[in-house]
Structure formats: C-alpha cells, structure tokens
C-alpha cells in the first residue's frame, strides 16, 4: 500500500534496443535504414563512411518532435477503472553533426540523445500504485467493517535523457576500404516524481465514528487504532480486577455461587458483566468463573492489541506518499569501431561496433516519503548500455533508385541492470528502405523497421515493458543549392500488444495486465558542405 515507482528504461523512440535510441537524423526517419550511410549522418550510423564525404566542412542539424500514447489495462476486479493512460512527449530531439575532410582523412563529431530524450507521465498513476488501495474495502468488509468504496489521487512522471557527445576519426585506405575509430561520452540525467495521496474509504462502523460516508483512510485507521487500544487497556484492567478473587482461592467458583455465598456483591458482578459486554467479551455469571473470565479477558486484550497494531500500520501506509525531484545522474565512455566497404560501384557496406557502456547512476533526492530506499539521496544503481553491432548495406540499383538494408544486434545479456538482466535476451532489428530521385533537386524515400528488444515475459510490468515494434517512415530531401538541402520525414510505429497473465500485486491479488502503445514522429533536417 505504498507508492511504487520503478525504473523505466530510457528508450522513448521507435526502434533501437531497450536503452538505445537509433532515430538519429531526419534522413533516418524518412528511410529507416542508414547503417551504410555516406552522408553526414554517418557520424553516428557509419563512422567510416564520413571518409566518402566531399572535401571541406560539412554540417547537419535536425530535430524531431515525438509523441507516444501508452495504455495499461489491468484485470484486477477491485479497481475503480481498469485503464491507465500515459503520454510521452519530446518536442525537441536534436541531432547535430559536423565533419571536416581533407585528403583521405576525415574528422567528425556529433551531439545526439543516445537514450531517452522525453518525458513519460501517467497523471492517474498505474495499477501497481492503485491496487493496494483498491483492496481496502474488501479486506475491511471481511473483518466485519462494512466498506464498499475507495478513492485515491495518484500520479507518476519521469523525464530522461542520455546525452551523447561523439567524435570519430576516419581514414580512407583505398577505394574499397575505409576505417574509423571513435568514442561517445554519455551523460545521463533521469528525474522521477510521483505521489499517492488523499486515500478515502466509506466504512460503516459507528463504534469508530464511521457512518458510511467517504472519509480519510488514515483518519479512520487512526481512530480505530485508538479505540482498539482503549479496548485492550479495558480488557487488561478487567483481567487484573479478577486477580484478588483468584488469589483468595475462588478462581474456579462460578460468579453465581460467589454471589449466593456472599463472597461477591451482585452490583460488582453486574458491573463486571457490563464492562465485558461493552468490550464484546462473553460473560455468564452462571458459568463463568474468575479464572475463566480472566483468561477470556486476557486473550481479548491481546486480540484488541493485535488489531490496533494492524490499524496503526494501515494508518501509516495510507498516509500521503511523495517522491519529489529524485534525480539520477552518471556518465561513461563508449568505444566505437567502424569500417566501410565498397567492393563494387554503387554498393556500400557499413559495419559499426559499439562496446558496452558501463553506467552507474547516483541519486540526488529532495523528498522521498515512499518508503522505497532505492530513491533515497545518494543511492547508486547500474544502468549499462549494451554493446551493439550494426550492419548496413546500400545499393544503387539504378541512377535514380537506391535501396538499403540494416541489421542491428544488441548484446543485452552482458549488462548489469541490478538483476533485471536475468529477464532479457539479446535483441535485434531489421530495417529496409529505399529512396527515389524524382529530379535533380528532390528525393522521395520510404522504409520499414522491425525491432525485437529481447525481453522475456517476466521482465514486463506496468512500469517497465518492451514491445516488438513495426515502424513505417516516409519523407524526402530537397536541394535548394548543390551543397545545401532540407530533409523531411514522418514515421509511425505500431506495437505488438503484450499481456502479462499473472501479475502479483504485492501478494494482495493476482490479475492479467495488457500493455499498448502508439508513436508518431515528425522531423526536419538541414545540411550543407563548404
């Protein structure tokens, strides 16, 4: 019954692995296959390919606006609503590249959000937040406190960006082979915020001041705990009041016989009976004895105390919970190796290998009342970026038509994600694109990208899940001067729905969950060579 905010991995875009973004140019969006690029976006996609640019200085700038809608549907019967909707929005997702080429040598650099780059927000929380609250009415009703309704105010938001600053050094060995080495400095900034507050229920239990109207759960449980503690004290006092009779040797004599023999006044027995009745403790003067009554009262006191402790715990658990400005930061370096082959005219083959990026994140938290220590100030967590092998093939079928094929492989199983890597396999994706030269100034292009991030069913939950995706992109390029151009693109992604058949909500209840998502992107890029 506490706020559960888990680690959302940083992939807010269409393709890529669980962590990596791969949509790093407007020309990628319009074509979806760029691993054999010999344009300036080769700085990222095919570093050895920058040696095939024209001599001089080349520059490229693009931006994407990305929007995603996410839906989590829970089968938990206790929820007020089974649908939880979230949005992801990245109005600014830039890519900047620059290359200087002289002779057979080329030096390139770039800036790109290699992971993340947006925000994910569920303004009504998620099932894992609400289910522990939603079971309150049934649990209270089972305990003899009639309750039918609940309400809660909850929200969750995460912003994330993995800034990438890349440098490449490429050399053209001959007309068939170029090589490049480089690296990327990755700087991570993730921010988590969320709350679970204003938990209300409608218990009907006059003994605790509840008349069936909606009331604060914390206030009700606090009042109930006070009443039960008072009852425990009363039962304890009642048991202690019987000790003199037991010490006098009358412990096994019924109260009726004690009255008849004049050892106990009727008024005292009536007072004892009334006190026990108020506490709900059985008492019959004809059969009860001081010893049996004391044992019953002592047991009742222990029961009242146990229930009071439970109510006190519930009062604590239903208090407002908040996570504010929990910021995780870290940085690391990614070595990159690349080669480009041109075995025949019109054929380009690109190979890129990025080594694993070993990332450790450290938190700086302003407020954490969730009870989750992983968000405390100074907490460390592992968030490696997997190694990646990227292969690309581009072939000019005819002067006006070029086709491209990409394959990416992600070595997910080698990372350290604090145990979550146990629920993943290596991932892969395949892209296919083509561009057609409409005129000397204009290109039209389209592409398709299939991606399987490699997660196993146990990995998926309402906070962190990954899909098999199908992305369709289109767009074009317009040259308004021989060495100056604009690239435009749009892409849409569909996701194979995921159903988790047996979600265990904190051992309170089990249900199915279904996850769905849609994504669209619009982009504009500008490039020139001097």
C-alpha positions as CSV (number, residue, x, y, z in Angstrom):
1,X,0.0,0.0,0.0
2,X,2.8,2.4,-0.8
3,X,3.9,4.4,-3.9
4,X,5.7,2.1,-6.2
5,X,7.9,3.9,-8.7
6,X,10.3,1.7,-10.6
7,X,13.0,2.2,-13.2
8,X,11.7,3.0,-16.7
9,X,14.4,2.4,-19.2
10,X,15.2,5.3,-21.3
11,X,14.0,4.3,-24.8
12,X,11.3,6.8,-25.8
13,X,11.5,6.3,-29.5
14,X,10.7,3.8,-32.2
15,X,13.5,1.4,-32.9
16,X,16.6,0.6,-31.0
17,X,17.3,-1.6,-28.1
18,X,15.8,-1.5,-24.6
19,X,18.1,1.5,-23.9
20,X,19.4,2.7,-27.2
21,X,17.8,5.3,-29.5
22,X,18.6,4.9,-33.2
23,X,16.5,7.7,-34.7
24,X,19.4,10.0,-35.1
25,X,18.7,12.0,-38.2
26,X,15.8,13.3,-40.2
27,X,17.1,11.1,-43.0
28,X,16.7,8.0,-40.8
29,X,13.0,8.9,-40.1
30,X,12.3,9.2,-43.8
31,X,14.1,6.0,-44.7
32,X,14.7,3.8,-41.6
33,X,17.9,2.2,-42.8
34,X,21.1,4.3,-42.6
35,X,23.8,1.9,-41.4
36,X,25.6,2.2,-44.8
37,X,25.1,6.0,-45.0
38,X,27.8,8.0,-46.8
39,X,26.0,11.3,-45.9
40,X,27.0,13.3,-42.8
41,X,24.7,11.3,-40.5
42,X,27.3,8.6,-41.0
43,X,29.0,10.2,-38.0
44,X,26.6,8.1,-36.0
45,X,25.3,5.4,-38.3
46,X,28.5,4.5,-40.2
47,X,31.6,6.4,-38.9
48,X,33.9,5.0,-41.6
49,X,31.6,6.4,-44.2
50,X,32.5,10.0,-43.4
51,X,35.6,9.5,-45.5
52,X,33.4,9.5,-48.6
53,X,32.0,13.0,-48.0
54,X,33.2,15.8,-50.1
55,X,36.3,17.6,-49.1
56,X,35.8,20.5,-46.8
57,X,33.5,21.2,-43.9
58,X,30.0,19.6,-43.7
59,X,27.4,20.4,-41.1
60,X,24.0,18.9,-40.3
61,X,21.2,19.8,-37.9
62,X,17.9,18.0,-37.4
63,X,15.1,17.9,-34.9
64,X,12.3,15.5,-34.2
65,X,9.0,16.0,-32.4
66,X,8.0,12.7,-30.9
67,X,4.7,11.8,-29.3
68,X,3.6,8.5,-27.7
69,X,0.4,7.3,-26.1
70,X,0.7,4.4,-23.6
71,X,-2.1,2.3,-22.1
72,X,-2.0,-0.2,-19.3
73,X,-5.1,-2.3,-18.8
74,X,-5.5,-4.3,-15.6
75,X,-7.8,-7.2,-14.9
76,X,-7.8,-6.6,-11.1
77,X,-11.5,-6.6,-10.2
78,X,-11.1,-4.3,-7.2
79,X,-10.1,-1.3,-9.3
80,X,-12.5,1.6,-10.0
81,X,-11.2,1.7,-13.6
82,X,-9.2,-0.9,-15.4
83,X,-7.5,1.5,-17.8
84,X,-4.4,3.7,-17.1
85,X,-3.2,6.1,-19.8
86,X,0.1,7.9,-20.1
87,X,1.8,10.2,-22.5
88,X,5.3,10.6,-23.7
89,X,6.3,13.8,-25.4
90,X,9.6,15.0,-26.7
91,X,9.2,18.4,-28.6
92,X,12.9,18.8,-29.1
93,X,15.0,15.8,-30.1
94,X,18.0,17.2,-31.9
95,X,20.9,15.7,-33.8
96,X,23.9,17.8,-34.7
97,X,26.9,16.5,-36.8
98,X,30.0,18.2,-38.3
99,X,32.8,16.7,-40.4
100,X,36.0,18.1,-41.8
101,X,37.6,16.1,-44.6
102,X,41.0,16.6,-46.1
103,X,42.6,14.1,-48.4
104,X,41.8,10.6,-47.2
105,X,41.3,11.8,-43.6
106,X,38.0,12.8,-42.0
107,X,37.3,14.1,-38.5
108,X,33.7,14.0,-37.3
109,X,31.8,15.0,-34.3
110,X,28.2,14.9,-33.1
111,X,25.7,15.5,-30.4
112,X,22.7,13.2,-30.0
113,X,20.3,11.9,-27.3
114,X,21.5,8.4,-27.5
115,X,18.9,7.3,-25.0
116,X,15.7,8.9,-23.6
117,X,15.0,12.4,-24.7
118,X,11.5,12.9,-23.4
119,X,9.1,12.5,-20.5
120,X,6.6,9.8,-19.6
121,X,3.6,10.8,-17.5
122,X,0.7,8.9,-16.0
123,X,-1.5,11.5,-14.4
124,X,-3.6,8.9,-12.7
125,X,-0.8,6.6,-11.8
126,X,-0.6,2.9,-12.6
127,X,-2.2,-0.4,-11.5
128,X,0.7,-1.2,-9.2
129,X,0.1,2.1,-7.4
130,X,-3.7,1.7,-7.0
131,X,-4.4,-2.0,-6.5
132,X,-3.0,-2.0,-2.9
133,X,-5.5,0.8,-2.1
134,X,-8.4,-0.8,-4.1
135,X,-8.3,-3.9,-1.9
136,X,-9.0,-2.0,1.3
137,X,-12.9,-2.2,1.1
138,X,-12.9,-5.9,0.6
139,X,-10.4,-6.5,3.4
140,X,-12.3,-4.3,5.8
141,X,-15.6,-5.9,4.9
142,X,-14.1,-9.3,5.6
143,X,-13.0,-8.0,9.0
144,X,-16.6,-7.1,9.9
145,X,-16.3,-3.4,9.0
146,X,-18.8,-2.8,6.1
147,X,-16.9,-0.9,3.3
148,X,-17.7,-0.7,-0.4
149,X,-15.8,2.3,-1.9
150,X,-12.3,3.9,-2.2
151,X,-10.8,6.8,-4.0
152,X,-7.1,7.9,-4.4
153,X,-5.2,10.7,-6.0
154,X,-2.0,9.4,-7.7
155,X,0.4,10.5,-10.4
156,X,3.8,9.4,-11.9
157,X,6.2,11.3,-14.1
158,X,9.7,10.6,-15.4
159,X,11.9,12.6,-17.6
160,X,15.1,11.1,-19.1
161,X,17.9,11.9,-21.4
162,X,21.2,10.2,-22.2
163,X,23.2,12.9,-23.9
164,X,25.8,11.6,-26.3
165,X,28.9,13.6,-27.4
166,X,30.7,11.7,-30.2
167,X,34.0,12.0,-32.0
168,X,35.2,9.9,-35.0
169,X,38.4,9.7,-36.9
170,X,38.1,8.1,-40.3
171,X,40.7,7.2,-42.9
172,X,40.2,6.0,-46.5
173,X,42.7,3.3,-47.1
174,X,41.7,2.8,-50.7
175,X,38.7,3.0,-53.0
176,X,37.3,-0.2,-51.4
177,X,38.0,0.2,-47.7
178,X,37.7,2.9,-45.1
179,X,38.1,2.6,-41.3
180,X,37.2,4.7,-38.3
181,X,37.7,4.7,-34.6
182,X,35.9,7.0,-32.1
183,X,34.0,7.2,-29.0
184,X,31.0,8.7,-27.3
185,X,30.8,10.4,-24.0
186,X,27.4,9.6,-22.4
187,X,25.9,11.8,-19.7
188,X,22.7,10.6,-18.1
189,X,20.0,12.7,-16.3
190,X,16.8,11.0,-15.1
191,X,14.2,12.6,-12.9
192,X,11.4,10.8,-11.1
193,X,8.4,12.5,-9.5
194,X,5.2,11.0,-8.2
195,X,2.7,10.8,-5.3
196,X,-0.1,8.8,-3.8
197,X,-2.3,10.8,-1.6
198,X,-5.9,11.5,-0.4
199,X,-6.9,7.9,0.1
200,X,-10.6,7.8,1.0
201,X,-12.9,4.9,2.1
202,X,-16.5,4.6,3.2
203,X,-16.6,2.3,6.3
204,X,-19.8,2.0,8.2
205,X,-18.8,1.3,11.8
206,X,-20.3,3.7,14.4
207,X,-18.0,2.4,17.1
208,X,-15.1,4.0,15.3
209,X,-17.1,7.2,14.3
210,X,-17.7,6.0,10.7
211,X,-21.2,6.3,9.2
212,X,-20.7,5.0,5.7
213,X,-19.7,8.4,4.1
214,X,-16.3,8.8,2.4
215,X,-13.6,9.6,4.9
216,X,-9.9,9.8,5.1
217,X,-8.5,6.2,5.4
218,X,-5.6,7.4,7.6
219,X,-8.1,9.2,9.9
220,X,-10.3,6.2,10.1
221,X,-7.5,3.8,10.9
222,X,-6.0,6.1,13.4
223,X,-9.4,6.4,15.2
224,X,-9.9,2.6,15.0
225,X,-6.4,2.0,16.4
226,X,-7.2,4.4,19.4
227,X,-10.5,2.6,20.1
228,X,-8.9,-0.9,19.9
229,X,-6.0,0.2,22.2
230,X,-8.6,1.5,24.7
231,X,-10.4,-1.8,24.5
232,X,-7.2,-3.7,25.1
233,X,-6.5,-1.5,28.1
234,X,-10.0,-2.1,29.4
235,X,-9.7,-5.8,29.0
236,X,-6.4,-5.8,30.7
237,X,-7.8,-3.9,33.7
238,X,-10.8,-6.2,33.8
239,X,-8.5,-9.2,34.0
240,X,-6.4,-7.6,36.7
241,X,-9.5,-6.8,38.7
242,X,-10.3,-10.5,39.0
243,X,-6.9,-11.4,40.4
244,X,-7.9,-10.9,44.1
245,X,-10.7,-13.5,43.8
246,X,-8.2,-15.9,42.3
247,X,-5.6,-15.2,44.9
248,X,-8.4,-15.9,47.6
249,X,-8.9,-19.4,46.2
250,X,-12.2,-18.6,44.4
251,X,-10.8,-18.8,40.9
252,X,-12.8,-21.8,39.9
253,X,-16.1,-20.9,41.6
254,X,-18.9,-19.5,39.4
255,X,-19.9,-15.9,39.9
256,X,-23.5,-17.1,40.7
257,X,-22.2,-19.3,43.6
258,X,-19.9,-16.4,44.8
259,X,-23.0,-14.2,45.0
260,X,-25.0,-16.8,46.7
261,X,-22.3,-17.4,49.3
262,X,-22.0,-13.7,49.9
263,X,-18.4,-13.5,48.8
264,X,-19.1,-11.1,46.0
265,X,-21.8,-8.4,45.8
266,X,-24.4,-8.6,42.9
267,X,-23.5,-5.0,42.0
268,X,-19.8,-5.8,41.4
269,X,-20.8,-8.8,39.2
270,X,-23.2,-6.6,37.2
271,X,-20.6,-4.0,36.8
272,X,-18.1,-6.7,35.5
273,X,-20.7,-8.1,33.1
274,X,-21.5,-4.6,31.7
275,X,-17.8,-3.9,31.2
276,X,-17.3,-7.2,29.4
277,X,-20.4,-6.6,27.3
278,X,-19.0,-3.2,26.1
279,X,-15.8,-4.9,25.0
280,X,-17.7,-7.8,23.4
281,X,-16.2,-10.3,25.8
282,X,-18.6,-13.2,26.7
283,X,-19.7,-13.4,30.4
284,X,-22.4,-15.5,32.0
285,X,-22.4,-15.4,35.9
286,X,-24.0,-18.9,35.9
287,X,-21.0,-20.5,34.1
288,X,-18.2,-18.0,34.3
289,X,-15.5,-18.2,37.0
290,X,-12.9,-15.6,37.9
291,X,-10.2,-17.7,36.3
292,X,-12.1,-18.4,33.0
293,X,-13.2,-14.7,32.8
294,X,-9.7,-13.5,33.4
295,X,-8.3,-15.9,30.7
296,X,-11.0,-14.7,28.3
297,X,-10.3,-11.0,29.1
298,X,-6.5,-11.5,28.7
299,X,-7.0,-13.2,25.3
300,X,-9.4,-10.4,24.2
301,X,-6.8,-7.8,25.3
302,X,-4.2,-9.5,23.1
303,X,-6.6,-9.6,20.2
304,X,-7.6,-6.0,20.6
305,X,-3.9,-5.0,20.7
306,X,-3.1,-7.0,17.6
307,X,-5.9,-5.4,15.7
308,X,-4.9,-2.0,17.0
309,X,-1.4,-2.5,15.7
310,X,-2.7,-3.5,12.3
311,X,-4.9,-0.4,12.2
312,X,-1.9,1.7,13.2
313,X,0.1,0.1,10.4
314,X,-2.7,0.8,7.9
315,X,-2.8,4.4,9.1
316,X,0.9,4.8,8.3
317,X,0.6,3.0,5.0
318,X,-2.3,5.2,3.8
319,X,-0.6,8.5,4.6
320,X,0.3,10.7,1.7
321,X,3.4,9.4,-0.1
322,X,5.6,11.6,-2.3
323,X,8.7,11.4,-4.4
324,X,10.0,14.8,-5.4
325,X,13.0,15.7,-7.6
326,X,14.7,12.3,-7.4
327,X,17.4,12.9,-10.0
328,X,19.8,10.1,-11.1
329,X,23.0,11.1,-12.9
330,X,26.0,9.3,-14.2
331,X,28.4,9.3,-17.1
332,X,30.6,6.9,-19.1
333,X,32.5,6.4,-22.4
334,X,31.6,4.2,-25.3
335,X,34.4,3.0,-27.7
336,X,33.2,2.8,-31.3
337,X,34.9,1.0,-34.2
338,X,33.7,1.1,-37.8
339,X,34.7,0.0,-41.4
340,X,33.1,0.8,-44.8
341,X,33.4,-1.4,-47.8
342,X,32.8,-0.5,-51.4
343,X,33.5,-3.8,-53.3
344,X,31.8,-2.6,-56.4
345,X,30.4,0.6,-57.8
346,X,27.1,1.5,-56.3
347,X,27.4,-0.9,-53.3
348,X,28.2,0.3,-49.8
349,X,28.6,-1.9,-46.8
350,X,28.9,-0.4,-43.3
351,X,29.9,-2.1,-40.1
352,X,29.8,-0.5,-36.7
353,X,30.5,-1.9,-33.3
354,X,29.8,0.0,-30.1
355,X,31.3,-1.6,-26.9
356,X,29.3,-1.9,-23.7
357,X,28.8,1.4,-21.8
358,X,29.2,0.7,-18.1
359,X,27.0,3.2,-16.3
360,X,26.5,3.7,-12.6
361,X,23.8,6.3,-11.6
362,X,23.7,8.2,-8.3
363,X,20.6,9.8,-7.0
364,X,20.1,13.2,-5.5
365,X,16.6,13.4,-4.0
366,X,14.8,16.3,-2.5
367,X,12.0,14.3,-0.8
368,X,11.2,10.6,-0.5
369,X,8.4,9.5,1.8
370,X,7.5,6.4,-0.3
371,X,9.4,4.0,1.9
372,X,11.5,2.9,-1.1
373,X,15.2,3.1,-0.2
374,X,16.3,2.9,-3.9
375,X,15.2,6.5,-4.2
376,X,16.9,7.9,-1.1
377,X,19.5,10.5,-1.6
378,X,22.9,9.0,-2.6
379,X,21.5,5.7,-3.8
380,X,23.5,4.0,-6.6
381,X,22.2,1.8,-9.4
382,X,23.6,0.2,-12.5
383,X,22.2,1.1,-15.9
384,X,24.7,-0.2,-18.5
385,X,24.1,0.4,-22.2
386,X,24.5,-2.9,-24.1
387,X,27.2,-3.4,-26.8
388,X,25.8,-3.1,-30.3
389,X,26.7,-4.5,-33.7
390,X,25.3,-2.5,-36.6
391,X,25.5,-3.8,-40.2
392,X,24.3,-1.9,-43.3
393,X,24.1,-2.4,-47.0
394,X,23.2,0.2,-49.6
395,X,22.9,-0.4,-53.3
396,X,22.2,1.9,-56.1
397,X,20.0,-0.2,-58.3
398,X,19.8,2.5,-61.0
399,X,20.9,6.1,-61.1
400,X,17.6,7.2,-59.7
401,X,17.0,4.4,-57.1
402,X,18.9,3.3,-54.1
403,X,17.9,0.6,-51.6
404,X,19.2,0.0,-48.1
405,X,19.1,-2.9,-45.6
406,X,20.1,-2.6,-41.9
407,X,20.6,-5.2,-39.2
408,X,21.3,-4.3,-35.5
409,X,22.2,-6.7,-32.7
410,X,22.1,-5.7,-29.1
411,X,24.1,-7.7,-26.5
412,X,21.6,-7.3,-23.7
413,X,22.7,-10.3,-21.7
414,X,26.1,-8.8,-20.8
415,X,24.8,-5.8,-19.0
416,X,24.3,-5.1,-15.3
417,X,20.8,-3.8,-14.5
418,X,20.8,-4.9,-10.9
419,X,19.2,-8.2,-11.7
420,X,16.7,-7.2,-14.4
421,X,19.1,-8.6,-17.0
422,X,18.0,-12.0,-15.9
423,X,14.7,-11.5,-17.7
424,X,16.1,-10.5,-21.1
425,X,17.8,-12.0,-24.2
426,X,19.8,-10.3,-26.8
427,X,17.8,-8.1,-29.1
428,X,17.8,-7.4,-32.8
429,X,16.2,-5.3,-35.5
430,X,15.9,-5.2,-39.3
431,X,15.4,-2.1,-41.4
432,X,14.6,-1.8,-45.1
433,X,14.5,1.5,-47.0
434,X,14.6,3.0,-50.5
435,X,15.0,6.4,-52.0
436,X,14.0,7.6,-55.4
437,X,15.5,10.5,-57.2
438,X,12.5,12.4,-58.6
439,X,14.5,15.2,-60.0
440,X,18.0,16.8,-59.7
441,X,16.7,18.6,-56.6
442,X,14.3,16.2,-55.0
443,X,14.4,12.7,-53.4
444,X,11.5,10.7,-52.2
445,X,12.0,7.8,-49.7
446,X,10.2,5.3,-47.5
447,X,11.2,2.5,-45.1
448,X,10.1,-0.2,-42.7
449,X,11.8,-1.2,-39.4
450,X,11.1,-4.3,-37.3
451,X,12.5,-4.4,-33.8
452,X,12.6,-7.1,-31.1
453,X,14.2,-5.8,-27.9
454,X,14.7,-9.3,-26.5
455,X,12.7,-9.1,-23.2
456,X,11.2,-12.2,-21.6
457,X,7.7,-12.3,-20.2
458,X,9.0,-11.9,-16.6
459,X,10.5,-8.6,-17.5
460,X,7.3,-6.8,-18.3
461,X,5.2,-4.9,-15.7
462,X,3.1,-1.8,-15.8
463,X,6.2,0.4,-15.1
464,X,8.7,-1.1,-17.5
465,X,7.8,-3.1,-20.5
466,X,9.1,-3.5,-24.0
467,X,7.4,-4.5,-27.3
468,X,8.1,-5.9,-30.7
469,X,7.6,-2.9,-33.0
470,X,6.8,-2.2,-36.6
471,X,7.7,1.3,-37.9
472,X,6.8,2.8,-41.2
473,X,8.6,6.0,-42.3
474,X,8.5,8.3,-45.3
475,X,9.7,11.7,-46.5
476,X,12.2,13.2,-48.8
477,X,15.1,15.6,-49.4
478,X,15.1,18.9,-51.3
479,X,18.3,20.5,-52.6
480,X,17.9,24.3,-52.8
481,X,21.6,24.5,-53.8
482,X,24.1,21.9,-54.9
483,X,25.5,21.5,-51.4
484,X,22.6,22.6,-49.3
485,X,19.5,20.6,-48.6
486,X,16.5,20.1,-46.4
487,X,15.3,16.6,-45.3
488,X,11.8,16.0,-44.0
489,X,10.3,12.9,-42.6
490,X,7.5,11.3,-40.6
491,X,7.2,7.9,-39.0
492,X,4.6,5.9,-37.2
493,X,5.0,2.8,-35.0
494,X,2.7,0.1,-34.1
495,X,3.5,-2.2,-31.2
496,X,2.5,-5.9,-30.6
497,X,0.3,-5.9,-27.6
498,X,1.8,-7.6,-24.5
499,X,-0.4,-9.5,-22.0
500,X,1.1,-10.4,-18.6
501,X,-1.0,-13.3,-17.5
502,X,-0.2,-13.5,-13.8
503,X,0.7,-10.1,-12.2
504,X,1.2,-10.4,-8.5
505,X,0.3,-7.1,-6.8
506,X,2.3,-7.2,-3.6
507,X,0.8,-10.6,-2.7
508,X,-2.6,-8.9,-2.4
509,X,-4.2,-10.1,-5.5
510,X,-3.3,-11.5,-9.0
511,X,-4.6,-10.4,-12.4
512,X,-3.7,-10.0,-16.0
513,X,-2.2,-6.8,-17.5
514,X,-2.1,-5.7,-21.1
515,X,0.2,-3.0,-22.4
516,X,-0.3,-1.0,-25.6
517,X,1.5,2.0,-27.2
518,X,1.4,4.1,-30.3
519,X,4.1,6.5,-31.5
520,X,4.5,9.2,-34.2
521,X,7.4,11.5,-35.2
522,X,7.8,14.5,-37.4
523,X,11.3,15.7,-38.3
524,X,13.1,18.4,-40.3
525,X,16.9,18.5,-41.1
526,X,19.2,20.9,-42.7
527,X,22.7,20.1,-44.1
528,X,25.4,21.8,-46.1
529,X,29.0,21.4,-47.2
530,X,31.5,24.3,-47.6
